[in-house]
Amino acid sequence: MSEQIIGAPIRRVDGRLKVTGAARYTADQHPDGMVHAYGVFSTIASGVIVEMELDEARKSPGVIDIFHHEHCSRLYRVPKLPLSFDRILTASIVDEHRLPFEDATVYYAGQFVALVVADTFEHAREAAFKVKVHYEKKQAVANLAQGLAAHDARNGGSGHERGEPQPAFDAAPYRVDAVYTTPVETHNPMEMHATVARWVSAKDGAQEDDELHVFEASQGVTVHRNTLANIFGLSPERVIVQAPFIGSGFGSKLWAWPHAVAACAAAREIGRPVKLVVPRSEMFTTTGHRPETRQHLRLAADANGRLVSVRHESINTTSFTDKYVETCGGMSSSLYSCANVLVSHETIEVNRGTPTSMRAPGAAPGLFALECAVDELAIAAGMDTLAFHLLNISERDESTNLPWSSNHLREACEQGAAAFGWAKRNPAIGAMREGEEIIGYGMAACNWDAFRTPSEARVALKADGTVCVTCAVQDIGTGTYTIAAQTIASLTGLPFERIEVKLGDSSFPDSTLSGGSWATASVLPAIAQAARTAIEQLKTFATQSDGYFAGARPEDLTLAGGRLIHGEQSVDFARILNQLNLAAADGHAHTPGAPSGKFSFSSFGAHFAEVRWDPGISRLRVSRVVSAIDVGRAINPMMSRNQVEGAIVMGIGMALFEGTEYDERTGVPTNNNYAEYVVPVHADQPELEVILLDYPDFELNEFGARGIGEIGITGLAAAIANAVYHATGKRVRDLPITLDKLMD
């Protein structure tokens, strides 16, 4: 494998398609005969539909049909089964198990209550606004506090306990006992959630043999295919899901949501392709969110500053239809060495749509709380927080009693601190100034589990001298097309212009989700193995009786620069295939998930943040961030840094800006738009430096790579909050850190 290609900062092979507009996303698809759908969404958060007035809408121009709870075809629920990484290729998963239009009950504001199908988008939207829905309204449970007042929390599982945390806490000289909260965050990818569905009739006209073809903004076309097959009672091979390009998803596009099911059902009923694009406002209600959390942290250290007790007990909001657990304490059980640990998770039902994974689920809000508490404990113990981190690093995963496959958190802390200039920090509150601005320094560790799931791929060395890779994995904007091409280039020596990568189609070999930071570690081994199999087949062709190297042994041949070499002889592989009149040498591979029982796999890092606070004009800004990240080998350092930089910006949004707000009287979202849901813009970008440690993790895969998409956001909000405390003396434990929380 060529080290010059793997680990090189190669520019994106799909870049030209994107900057020229040639890349076609789901909403860009226009199959012949296509019509448009527009949703009617509930205006209340809790209640029952009593009546629908549809006559005026039906009379609108272009209306074809209106679907609702009394007019919808038979659909089947997806079984509620736990997610298994080893069985991800055959999994069927939805976050909202209730089917669209299943009954007249309304569980949250923005729930699909009807779907209008018309000849144009404008006609469908116009008619949807004419649908009048009458409700029997019930009192909504609008937030976590109301949920706790209304009913008991439920055990969320995924907990951990070792030692005796309570006695150790009570006996310790240094203790922190604090509650931290995070609000609902909404994913808001630039590409809207969208579905284009069409049914392809069987040749004999038997409807039960029809096939469902779908373009979907999906982070997992294989799982999406399996899910639709379940819902519509089809075998998976009769469903094709395509997602060649995704405008990001951040976790909101992992699973099928009601709009995807509704579009497919409508297309079946009317016999024409249907496009449904979810409006931005309803992407705050019906396509998931990061739930609201309340986290109780109790940490204790001995006289030397070593952790002796960690308790992290969290509760998060979920919907009345499904239980979603935000595992906030997942990292707390293993990030630091401590003999006495308790981690627990609970859920509380509220009238909101079902939450879902959002970039670094669990770890992003969880490490905000943990790393703020660590900073508070270090201060209580009279220690520098960097020194406290270095003292308490875990040498093995104490939650599983397994060694880390690779853990270089110490180096990350040390390199990050050196690059940031942490040694210049004056620990006194508000002591560092420049002009009118008070400067604050803060740091936090970052952490994310490393995963590898099963995957498949096919590679064809073709007679025209090109190589074609096919894999169902999708590129959600992270660069999967490019690293797949890098893998082939490293094994064949071919230039990128002779390599074709085809992704995002469930008819290709099954592959994993683009989520959880596991796509790279899962897919590249399958592509590499398929390529090696194709190369071995090529060698067999070349050494058969009528081949170019007849009489030679296949194992004596090598492939380099696209040429098979035997001794002093070499020939382009295309010539070998053409001589035998063969179309291609093919290789197919299925590679397993991560080995279990021997190592614990995780990625580590450290963030260092500088904030500047001008109390005269009440201006707070993040001016500088240095992040040192240990994620094994970076297959493409340029794209890897880009991933971390994007995650840092999301972390700034989490720390200072983001929060979906709900009317506490009605449960209706009040800032469900891009004008009032505040996210970082260009003016909020700090000076960024990303340091990628280079410690390949060959226990996880042959490339030594671990995922990088998630880890950059974990701990970042805590680093900022800690810096804010250093600058202002205000310990803000409730995100986001808005200006009112810093004013006397």
C-alpha positions in Angstrom: 0.0 0.0 0.0 1.5 3.3 -1.1 2.2 5.6 1.9 2.4 8.5 -0.6 -1.3 8.2 -1.3 -2.7 7.1 2.0 -2.1 10.0 4.3 -1.7 12.5 1.5 -3.8 15.7 1.4 -5.5 14.9 -1.9 -8.1 17.3 -3.2 -11.7 16.0 -3.4 -12.3 13.9 -6.5 -16.0 15.0 -6.5 -15.1 18.7 -5.9 -15.6 19.8 -9.5 -19.1 18.2 -9.6 -20.1 20.2 -6.5 -18.7 23.6 -7.4 -20.2 23.4 -10.9 -23.6 22.3 -9.8 -23.3 19.0 -11.6 -23.8 17.0 -8.4 -27.4 16.1 -8.2 -29.0 15.8 -4.7 -32.4 14.3 -3.9 -34.4 17.4 -4.5 -32.7 17.8 -7.9 -34.2 14.5 -9.2 -37.1 14.8 -11.6 -38.3 11.4 -13.0 -40.9 11.4 -15.8 -44.4 12.0 -14.6 -43.4 13.3 -11.2 -45.8 15.1 -9.0 -45.3 17.0 -5.8 -46.4 16.5 -2.2 -46.6 19.0 0.6 -47.4 18.2 4.2 -50.1 19.5 6.5 -48.6 19.7 10.0 -50.2 19.8 13.4 -50.5 23.3 15.0 -50.9 21.8 18.5 -48.5 19.6 20.5 -51.0 17.3 22.1 -54.5 16.3 21.3 -56.8 14.4 18.9 -58.0 15.3 15.4 -61.7 15.7 15.5 -62.4 16.8 11.9 -60.7 17.7 8.7 -62.2 20.2 6.2 -60.8 19.1 2.8 -63.3 20.4 0.3 -61.6 23.7 -0.4 -58.2 22.1 -0.7 -59.6 19.4 -3.1 -61.0 22.1 -5.4 -57.6 23.8 -5.6 -55.8 23.7 -9.0 -53.8 20.6 -9.7 -54.7 18.6 -6.6 -54.5 14.9 -7.2 -55.2 13.4 -3.7 -55.0 14.2 0.0 -53.8 11.5 2.4 -54.6 11.5 6.1 -55.5 9.1 9.0 -58.8 8.0 7.3 -57.3 7.7 3.8 -53.9 5.9 3.7 -52.8 2.6 2.4 -51.8 -0.3 4.7 -48.3 0.1 6.2 -46.4 -2.1 8.6 -44.4 -1.0 11.6 -40.7 -1.7 11.9 -39.8 -4.0 14.9 -38.3 -2.3 17.9 -34.9 -4.0 18.0 -31.7 -2.8 19.5 -29.0 -1.5 17.1 -26.4 -4.2 16.5 -23.2 -3.1 14.8 -22.5 -6.7 13.7 -25.9 -6.9 11.9 -26.1 -3.3 10.6 -26.2 -4.5 7.0 -29.6 -6.3 7.6 -31.0 -3.8 10.1 -34.3 -1.9 9.8 -34.4 1.2 12.0 -36.6 4.2 12.5 -36.6 6.6 15.4 -40.3 7.4 15.1 -42.0 4.0 15.2 -45.5 5.4 14.8 -46.4 5.4 11.1 -47.6 8.6 9.4 -51.4 8.9 9.5 -51.6 5.9 11.7 -54.3 7.3 13.9 -55.9 10.6 14.9 -53.6 11.3 17.9 -51.3 14.2 17.9 -48.1 13.8 19.9 -46.1 16.9 19.0 -46.4 20.2 17.1 -45.4 19.8 13.5 -46.5 16.2 13.3 -47.7 15.1 9.8 -51.5 15.1 9.8 -52.1 15.1 6.1 -50.3 15.1 2.8 -51.5 17.0 -0.3 -50.3 15.7 -3.7 -50.6 18.0 -6.7 -49.2 18.5 -10.2 -46.7 21.3 -9.0 -45.0 22.2 -5.8 -46.9 25.6 -5.8 -50.2 23.9 -6.2 -49.5 21.3 -3.5 -48.4 24.0 -1.0 -51.4 26.2 -1.8 -53.8 23.4 -1.2 -52.1 22.3 2.0 -52.6 25.7 3.5 -56.4 25.3 2.7 -56.7 22.1 4.7 -58.5 23.0 8.0 -57.9 20.7 10.9 -60.0 20.8 14.1 -58.5 19.3 17.2 -59.6 18.3 20.7 -56.6 20.0 22.4 -54.9 18.6 25.4 -52.5 20.2 27.8 -49.0 19.7 26.4 -46.0 18.7 28.4 -43.7 21.3 27.0 -40.2 20.7 28.5 -38.1 18.6 30.8 -39.2 20.4 34.0 -42.9 19.9 33.1 -42.3 16.3 32.2 -40.7 15.6 35.7 -43.7 17.3 37.3 -46.2 15.3 35.2 -44.8 11.8 35.5 -41.9 9.6 36.6 -38.7 9.3 34.6 -37.8 6.0 33.0 -34.5 4.1 33.3 -32.6 4.6 30.0 -30.1 1.8 30.5 -26.5 2.0 29.3 -25.3 2.7 32.8 -22.2 1.7 34.6 -21.1 1.2 38.2 -17.9 0.1 39.9 -16.5 0.6 43.4 -18.3 2.6 46.0 -18.8 6.2 44.7 -20.9 7.6 47.6 -18.5 6.8 50.5 -15.5 7.8 48.4 -17.2 11.1 47.6 -18.1 11.8 51.2 -14.6 11.1 52.5 -12.7 13.2 49.9 -11.2 16.6 50.7 -12.1 18.1 47.3 -15.6 17.8 45.9 -17.9 19.2 43.2 -21.6 18.7 43.2 -23.3 20.6 40.4 -26.1 20.3 37.8 -25.6 21.2 34.1 -28.3 21.6 31.5 -28.3 21.7 27.7 -31.2 22.7 25.5 -32.7 21.0 22.4 -30.4 21.5 19.5 -31.7 21.0 15.9 -29.4 19.6 13.2 -30.3 22.0 10.4 -28.2 20.6 7.5 -28.2 22.9 4.5 -29.8 20.2 2.3 -33.4 19.8 3.3 -34.8 16.3 4.1 -36.3 15.1 0.8 -37.7 12.0 -0.8 -38.4 11.2 -4.5 -40.3 7.9 -4.7 -41.6 5.9 -7.7 -43.0 2.4 -8.1 -41.9 0.3 -11.0 -44.6 -2.0 -12.2 -43.9 -5.7 -12.7 -43.9 -6.9 -16.3 -46.9 -9.1 -15.7 -48.9 -6.3 -14.0 -49.0 -8.0 -10.6 -48.9 -5.2 -8.1 -47.4 -7.5 -5.4 -44.3 -7.7 -7.6 -43.8 -4.0 -8.0 -40.4 -2.5 -7.1 -39.9 0.7 -5.1 -37.2 3.1 -6.3 -36.3 6.0 -4.0 -34.0 8.9 -4.0 -33.5 9.9 -0.4 -31.3 12.3 1.6 -30.1 9.5 3.7 -26.9 8.7 5.7 -27.6 5.0 5.3 -29.1 3.7 2.0 -28.7 0.0 3.0 -30.6 0.4 6.2 -33.1 2.7 4.6 -33.8 0.1 1.9 -34.3 -2.6 4.6 -36.6 -0.3 6.5 -38.9 0.6 3.5 -39.0 -3.1 2.6 -40.4 -3.9 6.1 -42.9 -1.0 6.0 -44.3 -1.9 2.6 -44.0 -5.7 3.0 -41.4 -6.2 0.3 -38.3 -8.2 0.0 -35.2 -5.9 0.2 -34.1 -6.7 -3.3 -37.3 -5.1 -4.6 -36.3 -1.7 -3.0 -33.6 0.5 -4.4 -32.5 3.6 -2.4 -30.1 6.1 -3.9 -28.2 8.9 -2.3 -25.3 9.8 -4.6 -24.8 13.2 -2.8 -25.9 14.4 0.6 -25.8 18.0 1.8 -24.8 16.8 5.3 -27.1 15.4 8.0 -25.2 15.5 11.3 -27.2 12.4 12.3 -30.7 13.6 11.3 -30.6 11.5 8.1 -29.5 8.2 9.7 -33.0 6.7 9.7 -36.3 6.9 7.8 -38.6 9.7 9.1 -42.4 10.0 8.4 -42.0 12.1 5.3 -40.0 9.3 3.6 -42.7 6.7 4.3 -45.5 9.1 3.4 -44.0 9.9 0.0 -43.6 6.3 -0.9 -47.1 5.5 0.2 -48.5 8.4 -1.9 -46.6 7.3 -4.9 -48.0 3.8 -4.7 -51.5 5.1 -4.3 -51.5 7.5 -7.3 -49.2 5.5 -9.5 -46.8 8.3 -10.3 -43.4 9.4 -8.9 -43.8 11.8 -5.9 -41.3 14.3 -4.5 -41.6 15.5 -1.0 -39.3 18.1 0.5 -39.7 18.9 4.2 -39.9 22.6 4.9 -37.2 24.1 7.1 -39.7 24.9 9.9 -40.7 21.2 10.1 -37.2 20.0 10.2 -37.4 21.4 13.7 -40.3 19.0 14.5 -40.4 15.9 12.5 -36.8 14.9 11.6 -35.2 14.6 15.0 -33.1 16.8 17.3 -30.6 16.6 20.2 -32.8 16.3 23.3 -32.8 18.6 26.3 -30.6 17.2 29.1 -30.2 17.7 32.8 -27.0 16.2 34.2 -26.0 15.9 37.9 -22.2 15.6 38.3 -20.6 14.7 41.6 -16.8 14.5 41.4 -14.2 14.1 44.2 -10.4 14.1 44.4 -7.9 13.2 47.1 -5.3 15.5 48.5 -3.0 14.8 45.6 -5.7 15.7 43.0 -6.5 12.2 41.9 -10.1 11.3 41.1 -11.6 9.1 43.8 -15.3 9.3 42.8 -17.2 10.1 39.6 -21.0 10.2 39.5 -22.7 11.3 36.3 -26.5 11.0 36.4 -28.4 12.4 33.4 -31.9 12.7 32.2 -33.1 13.6 28.7 -36.4 14.4 27.1 -37.9 11.9 24.7 -41.2 11.6 22.8 -44.4 9.9 23.9 -44.1 7.5 21.0 -40.5 6.3 21.4 -37.7 6.2 24.0 -34.5 7.8 22.9 -31.6 7.8 25.3 -28.9 10.4 25.2 -26.0 8.6 26.8 -24.4 11.6 28.4 -22.3 9.5 30.8 -20.8 7.2 28.2 -17.4 8.9 28.3 -17.4 9.4 32.0 -17.1 5.7 32.7 -13.7 5.4 31.1 -12.0 8.7 30.1 -10.3 9.1 33.5 -8.8 6.6 35.9 -11.1 6.3 38.9 -12.0 3.3 41.1 -15.4 4.5 42.1 -17.8 5.4 39.3 -21.6 5.6 38.8 -23.2 6.5 35.4 -26.9 6.4 34.9 -29.4 7.6 32.2 -33.1 8.4 32.5 -35.7 9.6 30.0 -38.7 11.8 30.5 -41.6 12.0 28.0 -42.6 15.4 26.5 -44.7 16.5 23.6 -42.0 16.8 21.1 -41.0 14.7 18.1 -38.6 11.8 18.8 -35.0 12.9 19.3 -32.2 11.3 17.4 -28.5 11.1 17.1 -26.8 14.5 16.6 -23.1 14.8 16.0 -21.4 12.9 18.9 -24.7 11.9 20.6 -24.3 11.6 24.3 -20.7 12.7 24.3 -21.3 16.3 23.2 -23.6 17.3 26.0 -22.0 14.8 28.4 -18.5 16.1 28.0 -19.8 19.6 28.4 -20.9 18.7 31.9 -18.0 16.4 32.8 -15.3 18.7 31.6 -16.8 21.7 33.3 -17.0 19.7 36.5 -13.4 18.6 36.1 -12.4 22.2 35.7 -14.3 23.1 38.8 -12.7 20.3 40.8 -9.2 21.2 39.6 -9.8 24.8 40.9 -11.2 23.5 44.2 -8.0 21.4 44.6 -5.8 24.4 43.8 -4.5 22.7 40.6 -4.0 23.9 37.1 -6.7 22.1 35.0 -4.1 20.8 32.5 -2.1 19.3 35.3 -5.3 17.7 36.7 -6.0 16.2 33.3 -2.5 14.8 32.9 -2.6 13.3 36.4 -5.9 11.4 35.9 -5.5 10.0 32.4 -6.7 6.3 32.2 -4.0 3.8 31.1 -6.7 1.3 30.2 -10.5 1.3 29.8 -11.5 0.7 33.4 -15.2 0.3 32.5 -14.4 -2.9 30.5 -11.1 -3.8 32.1 -9.5 -3.9 28.6 -6.4 -2.1 27.4 -6.9 0.7 24.9 -6.0 -0.2 21.4 -4.3 3.2 21.3 -4.5 6.2 23.7 -2.4 9.3 23.2 -4.4 11.7 25.3 -1.3 12.8 27.1 0.5 13.8 23.9 -2.6 15.6 22.7 -2.8 17.6 25.9 0.9 18.4 25.8 1.1 19.3 22.1 -2.1 21.3 22.2 -1.0 23.2 25.3 2.4 24.0 23.7 0.8 25.3 20.5 -1.8 27.3 22.4 0.6 28.9 24.8 -1.1 27.5 27.9 2.0 28.2 30.0 1.3 32.0 29.7 -2.1 31.6 31.4 -2.5 33.7 34.5 -4.9 31.6 36.6 -6.4 34.6 38.4 -10.0 35.5 37.3 -10.0 38.4 34.8 -6.3 39.0 35.1 -5.5 38.7 31.4 -6.4 41.8 29.4 -5.8 43.4 26.0 -7.3 46.8 25.6 -10.9 46.8 26.7 -11.1 43.0 26.4 -10.7 40.5 29.2 -9.1 37.3 28.0 -10.0 33.9 29.2 -8.2 30.5 28.6 -10.0 27.2 29.0 -9.4 23.6 28.1 -11.2 20.3 28.0 -10.6 16.8 26.8 -12.5 15.4 23.9 -13.4 11.7 23.5 -15.4 9.5 21.2 -15.7 5.7 20.8 -14.1 4.2 17.8 -16.2 1.8 15.8 -15.9 -0.5 12.8 -18.9 -2.3 11.3 -19.2 -4.9 8.6 -19.1 -3.7 5.0 -19.0 -4.9 1.5 -17.5 -3.5 -1.7 -16.8 -4.5 -5.3 -13.8 -3.5 -7.5 -13.5 -4.1 -11.2 -10.3 -3.8 -13.2 -11.8 -3.0 -16.6 -10.6 -3.7 -20.1 -10.7 0.1 -20.9 -7.9 0.6 -18.4 -10.0 2.0 -15.6 -10.9 0.7 -12.2 -14.5 1.0 -10.9 -15.4 0.8 -7.2 -19.0 0.2 -6.2 -20.2 0.4 -2.6 -23.5 1.3 -1.1 -21.9 3.6 1.5 -22.8 7.2 0.9 -20.6 10.4 1.0 -22.4 12.9 3.2 -19.9 15.6 2.3 -17.0 14.2 4.3 -14.9 12.9 1.4 -15.7 9.2 1.1 -15.4 9.4 -2.7 -11.9 10.7 -2.3 -10.6 8.3 0.3 -12.1 5.4 -1.7 -10.1 6.6 -4.7 -7.0 7.0 -2.6 -7.3 3.3 -1.5 -7.5 2.1 -5.1 -4.7 4.4 -6.2 -2.5 3.1 -3.4 -3.0 -0.6 -4.4 -2.9 -0.2 -8.2 -0.7 2.8 -8.8 -3.3 4.2 -11.1 -3.9 8.0 -11.4 -7.2 9.3 -10.0 -8.5 10.1 -13.5 -8.6 6.3 -14.2 -10.5 5.5 -11.0 -14.3 5.7 -10.9 -16.0 5.5 -7.5 -19.7 4.8 -7.4 -21.4 5.2 -4.0 -24.8 5.8 -2.4 -26.9 3.1 -4.1 -28.5 0.2 -2.2 -28.1 -2.0 -5.3 -24.4 -1.8 -4.9 -22.7 -4.1 -2.3 -24.2 -3.5 1.1 -22.4 -1.0 3.4 -22.7 0.8 6.6 -24.1 4.1 7.8 -22.2 7.3 7.3 -22.6 8.2 11.0 -20.9 7.5 14.3 -17.5 8.3 12.7 -17.3 4.7 11.5 -17.6 4.8 7.7 -13.9 5.2 7.0 -12.7 2.5 9.4 -15.5 0.1 8.1 -15.5 0.7 4.3 -11.8 1.1 3.4 -10.9 -2.5 4.5 -13.7 -3.8 2.3 -12.6 -1.8 -0.7 -9.0 -2.8 -0.2 -9.9 -6.5 0.1 -12.1 -6.3 -3.0 -9.2 -4.6 -4.9 -6.7 -7.3 -3.8 -9.2 -10.0 -4.9 -9.6 -8.4 -8.3 -5.8 -8.1 -8.7 -5.4 -11.8 -7.8 -8.0 -12.7 -10.5 -6.1 -10.5 -13.0 -2.9 -12.4 -12.1 -4.7 -15.7 -12.7 -5.9 -14.5 -16.1 -2.4 -13.4 -17.0 -0.8 -16.8 -16.1 -3.3 -19.1 -17.7 -2.2 -21.0 -20.9 -3.3 -18.3 -23.3 -2.4 -15.4 -21.0 0.4 -12.8 -21.4 2.5 -14.4 -18.7 1.6 -18.1 -19.5 3.6 -20.5 -17.3 4.4 -18.0 -14.6 3.0 -18.3 -11.1 0.4 -15.7 -10.1 2.3 -15.1 -6.8 5.4 -14.1 -8.8 3.5 -11.1 -10.4 3.1 -7.7 -8.9 0.9 -4.8 -9.9 2.4 -1.3 -10.0 1.4 1.8 -11.9 -1.5 -0.1 -13.5 1.0 -2.6 -15.0 1.5 -6.3 -14.1 5.2 -7.0 -13.6 7.1 -10.2 -13.9 10.9 -9.9 -13.7 11.9 -7.5 -16.5 8.6 -7.7 -18.2 5.6 -5.5 -17.6 2.3 -4.9 -19.3 -0.7 -2.7 -18.7 -3.5 -4.7 -17.1 -6.0 -3.5 -19.8 -3.9 -5.3 -22.5 -4.1 -8.5 -20.5 -7.8 -8.4 -20.4 -8.2 -7.4 -24.0 -5.9 -10.1 -25.2 -8.3 -12.6 -23.5 -11.4 -10.7 -24.6 -12.4 -10.3 -21.0 -14.4 -7.3 -19.7 -12.9 -7.1 -16.3 -11.2 -8.7 -13.4 -13.6 -8.6 -10.5 -13.2 -8.6 -6.8 -16.0 -8.7 -4.1 -15.3 -8.5 -0.4 -17.2 -8.6 2.9 -15.2 -7.5 5.9 -16.3 -7.9 9.5 -16.7 -5.4 12.3 -14.2 -4.6 15.0 -12.7 -7.5 17.0 -14.2 -7.8 20.4 -12.9 -8.8 23.8 -9.2 -7.9 23.3 -9.1 -4.1 23.2 -11.2 -1.1 23.9 -11.3 1.3 20.9 -11.6 5.1 21.4 -10.3 8.4 20.1 -9.0 11.2 22.3 -7.9 14.8 22.1 -7.8 18.1 23.9 -9.3 21.5 23.1 -7.8 24.8 24.1 -10.0 27.9 23.8 -9.4 31.6 24.1 -12.4 33.9 24.7 -12.5 37.7 24.9 -15.1 39.5 27.0 -15.7 43.2 26.6 -18.0 44.1 29.6 -18.4 47.7 28.4 -20.4 46.6 25.4 -21.3 43.1 26.6 -19.5 41.4 23.7 -18.3 37.8 24.1 -16.4 36.1 21.3 -14.2 33.0 20.9 -11.0 34.3 19.4 -8.8 31.2 19.1 -9.1 27.4 19.4 -6.3 24.9 19.2 -7.3 21.2 19.1 -5.0 18.3 19.2 -6.7 15.1 18.1 -5.6 11.5 18.4 -7.6 9.5 15.8 -5.1 7.1 14.5 -3.9 7.7 11.0 -5.5 10.4 8.9 -6.2 9.0 5.5 -6.5 12.5 4.1 -5.1 15.1 6.5 -6.7 18.0 4.6 -10.2 16.6 4.8 -9.6 15.4 8.4 -8.7 18.9 9.5 -11.7 20.1 7.7 -13.9 17.7 9.7 -12.5 18.9 13.0 -12.8 22.5 12.0 -16.4 22.0 11.2 -17.0 20.2 14.4 -15.3 23.0 16.4 -17.7 25.6 14.7 -20.6 23.4 15.7 -19.2 23.3 19.2 -19.1 27.1 19.3 -22.7 27.1 18.2 -23.5 24.7 21.0 -21.7 26.8 23.6 -22.9 30.3 22.7 -25.8 30.3 20.4 -28.0 27.2 19.7 -31.2 26.2 21.4 -34.6 25.4 20.0 -37.2 27.2 22.1 -40.7 26.0 22.9 -43.7 27.9 24.2 -44.0 26.5 27.7 -47.8 27.0 27.5 -48.4 25.1 24.3 -45.2 23.0 23.5 -45.1 24.7 20.0 -41.5 25.7 18.8 -41.1 29.4 18.6 -37.8 29.8 16.7 -38.1 27.0 14.1 -36.4 28.9 11.3 -32.9 30.0 10.3 -33.6 33.6 11.2 -34.2 33.0 14.9 -32.4 29.7 15.5 -28.9 31.3 15.9 -25.9 29.5 14.5 -22.3 30.7 14.1 -21.7 32.7 11.0 -18.4 33.9 9.3 -18.0 36.7 11.8 -18.0 34.2 14.7 -15.1 32.1 13.3 -12.1 32.1 15.5 -8.5 31.5 14.6 -8.3 27.7 14.3 -5.4 25.3 14.6 -5.9 21.5 14.3 -3.1 19.2 15.3 -3.5 15.6 14.1 -1.4 13.2 16.1 -0.1 10.3 13.9 -0.5 7.1 15.8 -2.0 4.5 13.5 -4.4 2.1 15.2 -3.8 -1.2 13.4 -5.8 -3.1 15.9 -9.0 -1.5 14.5 -8.2 -1.9 10.8 -5.3 -2.3 8.4 -5.2 1.5 7.6 -4.8 2.5 11.3 -7.7 4.9 10.9 -10.3 5.8 13.4 -13.3 8.1 12.8 -12.9 11.9 13.0 -16.3 13.4 12.3 -17.6 13.3 15.9 -14.8 13.9 18.2 -14.1 17.6 17.3 -17.4 18.8 18.9 -17.0 16.8 22.2 -15.6 18.9 25.0 -15.5 22.1 22.9 -18.4 23.7 24.7 -16.7 22.9 28.0 -13.4 24.5 26.9 -15.3 27.7 26.1 -17.4 27.6 29.3 -14.2 27.2 31.3 -12.5 30.0 29.4 -15.6 32.2 30.1 -15.2 31.5 33.8 -11.5 32.4 33.7 -12.4 35.7 32.0 -15.5 36.7 34.0 -15.7 34.6 37.1 -19.2 33.5 36.0 -19.6 29.7 36.0 -22.3 29.1 33.4 -23.7 25.6 33.8 -26.7 26.0 31.5 -26.1 26.2 27.7 -26.0 28.3 25.7 -23.8 31.0 27.3 -25.9 34.0 26.4 -25.0 37.5 27.4 -27.7 37.8 30.0 -25.9 35.1 32.0 -22.7 37.1 32.2 -24.3 40.3 33.4 -24.8 41.3 37.1 
